[in-house]
């Protein structure tokens, strides 16, 4: 775990647009780091050097990297910091009339059958794979974010904590009635691998399918030093013990965990 600068303390990569009127913008630091945290760009460079990959990070710092990119386009970091945003010429966002479109495929056309995938041993035409269904008495665990909080970073912010101090487990209203659960009841969740969560309040709602439950990410902190958020709600992360990996692009699907209810808290 490395302490990273927050977005107000660091440079981010250039922000470019795919819009008709192109532009490049920048997010730059407005305050100093309060302690010894470092920007992710520095972490990547230092780790790359230790791994013998320093040639991929030839700049001294993020400012030199940004300036190099901008100068290749006829601009500079000094100019961008002064203007805040640099607009470019208008570009067509669709194929213009009379222009024969060309795609980045072997045939130069849209391909519904991919010879490249076939040669690599994958399905040339995507095939639907039915996902596993929850066992009897279990529900698919879904998780997400709330407009109030940013991942698990802001739960201890007193203003935001007053708006949402803990998460709830959304349960379909008919399922809640079958289990004798009412709004605000506290239960625990147990996944198929036997992991049991902390107590979490029930939110009975018709806004979720009967075979799924849902909770906001970022709660259920286990460190006693986080006094204002310690064991407030439950953690979805500790219940995610299984995942699926896409064999082509490496993405992971984590909505493949099933949980049941433990009624006594």
Secondary structure, 3 states (H helix, E strand, C coil): CCCECCHHHCCCCCEECCCCEEEEECCCCCCCCCCCCECHHHHHHHHHHHCCCHHHCCCCCHHHHHHHHHHHCCCCHHHHHHHCEEEEEECCCCCCCCCCCCCCCCCCCCCCCCHHHHHCCCCCCCCCCCCCCCCCCCEEEEEECCCCCCCCCCCCCHHHHHHCCCCEEEEEHHHHHHCCCCCCCEEEEEECCCCECCCEEEEEECCCCCCEEEEECCCCECCCCCCCCECCCCCCHHHCCCCEECCCCCCEECCCCEEEEECCC
